[in-house]
Amino acid sequence: MSRSEKLKSRFLSKPNDFTWSELVKLLNLFGYVELTKGKTGGSRRKFANEQNEVISLHKPHPTEILKRYAIEQIISHLKEKGKL
């Protein structure tokens, strides 16, 4: 199993310790890139793919661990768009 497949499998298991950096790598695998809004974007982050399908969520802080609801929202979005 490749690293990308392992990352996808780990994400779909909805782990309690999935990090922001892992999420960025995962979304890049699906063709999403982080949109930059300048220096004052705050904790809200947006990712978009070539079809302008946008995923919008808060970057977790002070830790890098994603909340379960964020993982579930991303899974739902990816399934809706036929990525999973």
N, CA, C and O atoms as a Tinker XYZ file with bonds, in Angstrom:
   336  protein
     1  N      0.852000   -1.176000    0.000000    73     2
     2  CA     0.000000    0.000000    0.000000    64     1     3
     3  C      0.900000    1.242000    0.000000    63     2     4     5
     4  O      1.834000    1.332000    0.797000    81     3
     5  N      0.625000    2.177000   -0.874000    73     3     6
     6  CA     1.449000    3.387000   -0.981000    64     5     7
     7  C      1.163000    4.345000    0.184000    63     6     8     9
     8  O      0.189000    4.179000    0.919000    81     7
     9  N      2.022000    5.334000    0.330000    73     7    10
    10  CA     1.835000    6.318000    1.398000    64     9    11
    11  C      0.513000    7.062000    1.244000    63    10    12    13
    12  O     -0.182000    7.322000    2.226000    81    11
    13  N      0.175000    7.401000    0.004000    73    11    14
    14  CA    -1.071000    8.129000   -0.210000    64    13    15
    15  C     -2.281000    7.274000    0.141000    63    14    16    17
    16  O     -3.252000    7.775000    0.708000    81    15
    17  N     -2.231000    5.993000   -0.190000    73    15    18
    18  CA    -3.332000    5.088000    0.173000    64    17    19
    19  C     -3.436000    4.928000    1.691000    63    18    20    21
    20  O     -4.536000    4.865000    2.240000    81    19
    21  N     -2.298000    4.864000    2.357000    73    19    22
    22  CA    -2.293000    4.762000    3.820000    64    21    23
    23  C     -2.888000    6.017000    4.446000    63    22    24    25
    24  O     -3.646000    5.943000    5.414000    81    23
    25  N     -2.536000    7.174000    3.882000    73    23    26
    26  CA    -3.069000    8.433000    4.398000    64    25    27
    27  C     -4.580000    8.500000    4.201000    63    26    28    29
    28  O     -5.304000    8.910000    5.109000    81    27
    29  N     -5.063000    8.104000    3.029000    73    27    30
    30  CA    -6.511000    8.086000    2.767000    64    29    31
    31  C     -7.221000    7.137000    3.722000    63    30    32    33
    32  O     -8.268000    7.474000    4.276000    81    31
    33  N     -6.652000    5.951000    3.914000    73    31    34
    34  CA    -7.245000    4.962000    4.806000    64    33    35
    35  C     -7.294000    5.481000    6.240000    63    34    36    37
    36  O     -8.292000    5.310000    6.940000    81    35
    37  N     -6.232000    6.100000    6.656000    73    35    38
    38  CA    -6.174000    6.658000    8.016000    64    37    39
    39  C     -7.231000    7.751000    8.177000    63    38    40    41
    40  O     -7.923000    7.796000    9.194000    81    39
    41  N     -7.360000    8.621000    7.193000    73    39    42
    42  CA    -8.339000    9.702000    7.255000    64    41    43
    43  C     -9.762000    9.160000    7.340000    63    42    44    45
    44  O    -10.574000    9.648000    8.126000    81    43
    45  N    -10.058000    8.150000    6.529000    73    43    46
    46  CA   -11.417000    7.587000    6.509000    64    45    47
    47  C    -11.769000    6.855000    7.793000    63    46    48    49
    48  O    -12.946000    6.629000    8.074000    81    47
    49  N    -10.764000    6.482000    8.577000    73    47    50
    50  CA   -11.035000    5.832000    9.869000    64    49    51
    51  C    -11.381000    6.859000   10.946000    63    50    52    53
    52  O    -11.672000    6.489000   12.084000    81    51
    53  N    -11.352000    8.147000   10.593000    73    51    54
    54  CA   -11.685000    9.261000   11.487000    64    53    55
    55  C    -10.882000    9.209000   12.785000    63    54    56    57
    56  O    -11.458000    9.128000   13.870000    81    55
    57  N     -9.559000    9.253000   12.676000    73    55    58
    58  CA    -8.735000    9.166000   13.888000    64    57    59
    59  C     -8.844000   10.422000   14.747000    63    58    60    61
    60  O     -9.192000   11.495000   14.254000    81    59
    61  N     -8.543000   10.278000   16.030000    73    59    62
    62  CA    -8.593000   11.411000   16.958000    64    61    63
    63  C     -7.333000   12.264000   16.894000    63    62    64    65
    64  O     -7.263000   13.308000   17.542000    81    63
    65  N     -6.334000   11.833000   16.122000    73    63    66
    66  CA    -5.061000   12.552000   16.087000    64    65    67
    67  C     -4.636000   12.937000   14.669000    63    66    68    69
    68  O     -3.441000   13.027000   14.386000    81    67
    69  N     -5.599000   13.165000   13.782000    73    67    70
    70  CA    -5.282000   13.565000   12.400000    64    69    71
    71  C     -4.889000   15.034000   12.408000    63    70    72    73
    72  O     -5.635000   15.876000   12.909000    81    71
    73  N     -3.717000   15.345000   11.852000    73    71    74
    74  CA    -3.187000   16.706000   11.943000    64    73    75
    75  C     -3.502000   17.540000   10.708000    63    74    76    77
    76  O     -3.885000   17.025000    9.657000    81    75
    77  N     -3.326000   18.844000   10.876000    73    75    78
    78  CA    -3.548000   19.795000    9.792000    64    77    79
    79  C     -2.613000   19.509000    8.621000    63    78    80    81
    80  O     -3.034000   19.543000    7.465000    81    79
    81  N     -1.355000   19.231000    8.917000    73    79    82
    82  CA    -0.394000   18.978000    7.834000    64    81    83
    83  C     -0.755000   17.712000    7.057000    63    82    84    85
    84  O     -0.553000   17.647000    5.844000    81    83
    85  N     -1.292000   16.700000    7.758000    73    83    86
    86  CA    -1.762000   15.497000    7.060000    64    85    87
    87  C     -2.936000   15.838000    6.161000    63    86    88    89
    88  O     -3.035000   15.330000    5.044000    81    87
    89  N     -3.828000   16.698000    6.643000    73    87    90
    90  CA    -4.993000   17.104000    5.849000    64    89    91
    91  C     -4.563000   17.835000    4.585000    63    90    92    93
    92  O     -5.109000   17.583000    3.510000    81    91
    93  N     -3.594000   18.737000    4.698000    73    91    94
    94  CA    -3.115000   19.478000    3.538000    64    93    95
    95  C     -2.560000   18.502000    2.497000    63    94    96    97
    96  O     -2.834000   18.648000    1.306000    81    95
    97  N     -1.790000   17.517000    2.936000    73    95    98
    98  CA    -1.246000   16.502000    2.020000    64    97    99
    99  C     -2.372000   15.718000    1.356000    63    98   100   101
   100  O     -2.341000   15.473000    0.150000    81    99
   101  N     -3.367000   15.328000    2.149000    73    99   102
   102  CA    -4.493000   14.554000    1.629000    64   101   103
   103  C     -5.271000   15.349000    0.577000    63   102   104   105
   104  O     -5.580000   14.835000   -0.499000    81   103
   105  N     -5.581000   16.596000    0.896000    73   103   106
   106  CA    -6.343000   17.412000   -0.046000    64   105   107
   107  C     -5.545000   17.669000   -1.321000    63   106   108   109
   108  O     -6.123000   17.753000   -2.405000    81   107
   109  N     -4.231000   17.795000   -1.203000    73   107   110
   110  CA    -3.388000   17.937000   -2.397000    64   109   111
   111  C     -3.499000   16.703000   -3.279000    63   110   112   113
   112  O     -3.484000   16.818000   -4.504000    81   111
   113  N     -3.610000   15.523000   -2.674000    73   111   114
   114  CA    -3.776000   14.286000   -3.441000    64   113   115
   115  C     -5.064000   14.311000   -4.268000    63   114   116   117
   116  O     -5.119000   13.745000   -5.360000    81   115
   117  N     -6.090000   14.968000   -3.744000    73   115   118
   118  CA    -7.373000   15.064000   -4.437000    64   117   119
   119  C     -7.438000   16.277000   -5.361000    63   118   120   121
   120  O     -8.487000   16.547000   -5.945000    81   119
   121  N     -6.339000   17.009000   -5.503000    73   119   122
   122  CA    -6.296000   18.141000   -6.420000    64   121   123
   123  C     -6.696000   19.470000   -5.816000    63   122   124   125
   124  O     -6.917000   20.432000   -6.551000    81   123
   125  N     -6.797000   19.552000   -4.505000    73   123   126
   126  CA    -7.161000   20.802000   -3.837000    64   125   127
   127  C     -5.900000   21.537000   -3.403000    63   126   128   129
   128  O     -4.948000   20.925000   -2.919000    81   127
   129  N     -5.903000   22.841000   -3.579000    73   127   130
   130  CA    -4.798000   23.677000   -3.116000    64   129   131
   131  C     -5.364000   24.750000   -2.186000    63   130   132   133
   132  O     -6.504000   25.189000   -2.335000    81   131
   133  N     -4.542000   25.155000   -1.230000    73   131   134
   134  CA    -4.983000   26.168000   -0.285000    64   133   135
   135  C     -4.993000   27.529000   -0.956000    63   134   136   137
   136  O     -4.024000   27.923000   -1.605000    81   135
   137  N     -6.102000   28.246000   -0.795000    73   135   138
   138  CA    -6.224000   29.593000   -1.337000    64   137   139
   139  C     -5.638000   30.573000   -0.333000    63   138   140   141
   140  O     -5.887000   30.459000    0.867000    81   139
   141  N     -4.876000   31.517000   -0.809000    73   139   142
   142  CA    -4.286000   32.503000    0.092000    64   141   143
   143  C     -5.061000   33.803000   -0.015000    63   142   144   145
   144  O     -5.400000   34.255000   -1.109000    81   143
   145  N     -5.334000   34.393000    1.131000    73   143   146
   146  CA    -6.093000   35.639000    1.180000    64   145   147
   147  C     -5.269000   36.758000    1.793000    63   146   148   149
   148  O     -5.841000   37.741000    2.266000    81   147
   149  N     -3.974000   36.648000    1.801000    73   147   150
   150  CA    -3.150000   37.689000    2.387000    64   149   151
   151  C     -2.796000   37.372000    3.825000    63   150   152   153
   152  O     -3.034000   36.268000    4.315000    81   151
   153  N     -2.228000   38.350000    4.486000    73   151   154
   154  CA    -1.723000   38.138000    5.840000    64   153   155
   155  C     -2.826000   38.013000    6.872000    63   154   156   157
   156  O     -2.628000   37.350000    7.890000    81   155
   157  N     -3.972000   38.620000    6.652000    73   155   158
   158  CA    -4.986000   38.693000    7.691000    64   157   159
   159  C     -6.128000   37.720000    7.458000    63   158   160   161
   160  O     -7.281000   38.057000    7.724000    81   159
   161  N     -5.841000   36.538000    6.975000    73   159   162
   162  CA    -6.882000   35.558000    6.708000    64   161   163
   163  C     -7.463000   34.927000    7.957000    63   162   164   165
   164  O     -8.518000   34.296000    7.893000    81   163
   165  N     -6.800000   35.085000    9.092000    73   163   166
   166  CA    -7.279000   34.481000   10.328000    64   165   167
   167  C     -7.131000   32.978000   10.282000    63   166   168   169
   168  O     -6.278000   32.456000    9.564000    81   167
   169  N     -7.958000   32.274000   11.044000    73   167   170
   170  CA    -7.849000   30.818000   11.093000    64   169   171
   171  C     -8.703000   30.125000   10.034000    63   170   172   173
   172  O     -8.589000   28.913000    9.852000    81   171
   173  N     -9.554000   30.870000    9.337000    73   171   174
   174  CA   -10.384000   30.293000    8.281000    64   173   175
   175  C     -9.510000   29.995000    7.064000    63   174   176   177
   176  O     -8.794000   30.869000    6.574000    81   175
   177  N     -9.574000   28.753000    6.581000    73   175   178
   178  CA    -8.789000   28.349000    5.414000    64   177   179
   179  C     -9.723000   27.792000    4.355000    63   178   180   181
   180  O    -10.722000   27.143000    4.666000    81   179
   181  N     -9.385000   28.053000    3.101000    73   179   182
   182  CA   -10.158000   27.527000    1.980000    64   181   183
   183  C     -9.230000   26.756000    1.050000    63   182   184   185
   184  O     -8.089000   27.149000    0.805000    81   183
   185  N     -9.752000   25.654000    0.547000    73   183   186
   186  CA    -9.055000   24.836000   -0.429000    64   185   187
   187  C     -9.967000   24.711000   -1.639000    63   186   188   189
   188  O    -11.176000   24.537000   -1.492000    81   187
   189  N     -9.393000   24.798000   -2.831000    73   187   190
   190  CA   -10.194000   24.674000   -4.051000    64   189   191
   191  C     -9.460000   23.797000   -5.048000    63   190   192   193
   192  O     -8.232000   23.713000   -5.047000    81   191
   193  N    -10.252000   23.138000   -5.911000    73   191   194
   194  CA    -9.660000   22.334000   -6.983000    64   193   195
   195  C     -9.879000   23.054000   -8.310000    63   194   196   197
   196  O    -10.367000   24.184000   -8.331000    81   195
   197  N     -9.525000   22.412000   -9.405000    73   195   198
   198  CA    -9.631000   23.052000  -10.723000    64   197   199
   199  C    -11.067000   23.350000  -11.125000    63   198   200   201
   200  O    -11.303000   24.241000  -11.940000    81   199
   201  N    -12.037000   22.621000  -10.568000    73   199   202
   202  CA   -13.452000   22.858000  -10.879000    64   201   203
   203  C    -14.055000   23.909000   -9.939000    63   202   204   205
   204  O    -15.272000   24.099000   -9.921000    81   203
   205  N    -13.214000   24.583000   -9.167000    73   203   206
   206  CA   -13.638000   25.597000   -8.187000    64   205   207
   207  C    -14.575000   25.044000   -7.130000    63   206   208   209
   208  O    -15.448000   25.755000   -6.634000    81   207
   209  N    -14.398000   23.781000   -6.786000    73   207   210
   210  CA   -15.122000   23.199000   -5.658000    64   209   211
   211  C    -14.321000   23.558000   -4.412000    63   210   212   213
   212  O    -13.139000   23.228000   -4.312000    81   211
   213  N    -14.969000   24.239000   -3.460000    73   211   214
   214  CA   -14.267000   24.808000   -2.316000    64   213   215
   215  C    -14.588000   24.043000   -1.041000    63   214   216   217
   216  O    -15.735000   23.683000   -0.775000    81   215
   217  N    -13.540000   23.808000   -0.263000    73   215   218
   218  CA   -13.676000   23.278000    1.094000    64   217   219
   219  C    -13.220000   24.397000    2.017000    63   218   220   221
   220  O    -12.101000   24.892000    1.887000    81   219
   221  N    -14.078000   24.799000    2.951000    73   219   222
   222  CA   -13.767000   25.892000    3.857000    64   221   223
   223  C    -13.842000   25.384000    5.294000    63   222   224   225
   224  O    -14.838000   24.781000    5.693000    81   223
   225  N    -12.795000   25.628000    6.062000    73   223   226
   226  CA   -12.781000   25.182000    7.452000    64   225   227
   227  C    -11.792000   25.996000    8.261000    63   226   228   229
   228  O    -10.975000   26.733000    7.709000    81   227
   229  N    -11.873000   25.857000    9.578000    73   227   230
   230  CA   -10.955000   26.551000   10.474000    64   229   231
   231  C     -9.715000   25.719000   10.684000    63   230   232   233
   232  O     -9.797000   24.509000   10.897000    81   231
   233  N     -8.564000   26.365000   10.624000    73   231   234
   234  CA    -7.310000   25.695000   10.957000    64   233   235
   235  C     -7.277000   25.569000   12.480000    63   234   236   237
   236  O     -7.424000   26.562000   13.194000    81   235
   237  N     -7.083000   24.342000   12.973000    73   235   238
   238  CA    -7.112000   24.164000   14.429000    64   237   239
   239  C     -5.920000   24.846000   15.102000    63   238   240   241
   240  O     -4.815000   24.884000   14.561000    81   239
   241  N     -6.174000   25.378000   16.287000    73   239   242
   242  CA    -5.108000   25.964000   17.086000    64   241   243
   243  C     -5.517000   25.926000   18.539000    63   242   244   245
   244  O     -6.726000   25.952000   18.767000    81   243
   245  N     -4.707000   25.871000   19.512000    73   243   246
   246  CA    -3.251000   25.942000   19.427000    64   245   247
   247  C     -2.603000   24.628000   18.977000    63   246   248   249
   248  O     -1.436000   24.624000   18.585000    81   247
   249  N     -3.334000   23.523000   19.027000    73   247   250
   250  CA    -2.760000   22.271000   18.532000    64   249   251
   251  C     -3.098000   22.124000   17.057000    63   250   252   253
   252  O     -3.919000   22.874000   16.529000    81   251
   253  N     -2.477000   21.171000   16.395000    73   251   254
   254  CA    -2.685000   20.948000   14.968000    64   253   255
   255  C     -3.709000   19.852000   14.709000    63   254   256   257
   256  O     -3.927000   19.487000   13.554000    81   255
   257  N     -4.343000   19.319000   15.744000    73   255   258
   258  CA    -5.258000   18.185000   15.629000    64   257   259
   259  C     -6.634000   18.658000   15.148000    63   258   260   261
   260  O     -7.214000   19.588000   15.710000    81   259
   261  N     -7.143000   18.003000   14.101000    73   259   262
   262  CA    -8.467000   18.345000   13.566000    64   261   263
   263  C     -9.580000   17.832000   14.462000    63   262   264   265
   264  O     -9.449000   16.783000   15.093000    81   263
   265  N    -10.658000   18.565000   14.512000    73   263   266
   266  CA   -11.859000   18.123000   15.232000    64   265   267
   267  C    -12.573000   17.081000   14.379000    63   266   268   269
   268  O    -12.473000   17.088000   13.152000    81   267
   269  N    -13.295000   16.186000   15.049000    73   267   270
   270  CA   -13.996000   15.117000   14.344000    64   269   271
   271  C    -15.024000   15.665000   13.356000    63   270   272   273
   272  O    -15.164000   15.132000   12.255000    81   271
   273  N    -15.744000   16.726000   13.735000    73   271   274
   274  CA   -16.766000   17.266000   12.831000    64   273   275
   275  C    -16.138000   17.772000   11.531000    63   274   276   277
   276  O    -16.752000   17.682000   10.467000    81   275
   277  N    -14.909000   18.307000   11.617000    73   275   278
   278  CA   -14.234000   18.793000   10.408000    64   277   279
   279  C    -13.893000   17.620000    9.491000    63   278   280   281
   280  O    -14.059000   17.707000    8.274000    81   279
   281  N    -13.419000   16.530000   10.078000    73   279   282
   282  CA   -13.099000   15.330000    9.295000    64   281   283
   283  C    -14.357000   14.814000    8.609000    63   282   284   285
   284  O    -14.327000   14.467000    7.428000    81   283
   285  N    -15.460000   14.762000    9.346000    73   283   286
   286  CA   -16.719000   14.270000    8.782000    64   285   287
   287  C    -17.221000   15.179000    7.658000    63   286   288   289
   288  O    -17.745000   14.689000    6.658000    81   287
   289  N    -17.065000   16.497000    7.812000    73   287   290
   290  CA   -17.480000   17.432000    6.762000    64   289   291
   291  C    -16.658000   17.233000    5.495000    63   290   292   293
   292  O    -17.191000   17.279000    4.387000    81   291
   293  N    -15.375000   17.016000    5.662000    73   291   294
   294  CA   -14.506000   16.832000    4.498000    64   293   295
   295  C    -14.825000   15.516000    3.797000    63   294   296   297
   296  O    -14.873000   15.464000    2.568000    81   295
   297  N    -15.041000   14.459000    4.566000    73   295   298
   298  CA   -15.416000   13.175000    3.975000    64   297   299
   299  C    -16.719000   13.324000    3.197000    63   298   300   301
   300  O    -16.833000   12.832000    2.074000    81   299
   301  N    -17.695000   13.995000    3.786000    73   299   302
   302  CA   -18.981000   14.215000    3.127000    64   301   303
   303  C    -18.791000   14.995000    1.823000    63   302   304   305
   304  O    -19.378000   14.641000    0.801000    81   303
   305  N    -17.992000   16.033000    1.853000    73   303   306
   306  CA   -17.737000   16.839000    0.649000    64   305   307
   307  C    -17.075000   15.997000   -0.438000    63   306   308   309
   308  O    -17.485000   16.040000   -1.598000    81   307
   309  N    -16.056000   15.235000   -0.064000    73   307   310
   310  CA   -15.336000   14.430000   -1.047000    64   309   311
   311  C    -16.230000   13.348000   -1.653000    63   310   312   313
   312  O    -16.120000   13.046000   -2.842000    81   311
   313  N    -17.109000   12.765000   -0.845000    73   311   314
   314  CA   -18.045000   11.765000   -1.374000    64   313   315
   315  C    -19.054000   12.414000   -2.306000    63   314   316   317
   316  O    -19.376000   11.866000   -3.360000    81   315
   317  N    -19.549000   13.573000   -1.921000    73   315   318
   318  CA   -20.533000   14.312000   -2.727000    64   317   319
   319  C    -19.952000   14.670000   -4.094000    63   318   320   321
   320  O    -20.660000   14.639000   -5.101000    81   319
   321  N    -18.677000   15.005000   -4.127000    73   319   322
   322  CA   -18.039000   15.405000   -5.372000    64   321   323
   323  C    -17.459000   14.219000   -6.148000    63   322   324   325
   324  O    -16.825000   14.404000   -7.188000    81   323
   325  N    -17.680000   12.988000   -5.633000    73   323   326
   326  CA   -17.240000   11.792000   -6.338000    64   325   327
   327  C    -15.754000   11.509000   -6.219000    63   326   328   329
   328  O    -15.196000   10.778000   -7.038000    81   327
   329  N    -15.112000   12.069000   -5.221000    73   327   330
   330  CA   -13.676000   11.858000   -5.028000    64   329   331
   331  C    -13.388000   10.601000   -4.222000    63   330   332   333
   332  O    -12.299000   10.035000   -4.319000    81   331
   333  N    -14.348000   10.164000   -3.435000    73   331   334
   334  CA   -14.186000    8.943000   -2.621000    64   333   335
   335  C    -15.149000    7.864000   -3.085000    63   334   336
   336  O    -15.163000    6.767000   -2.525000    81   335
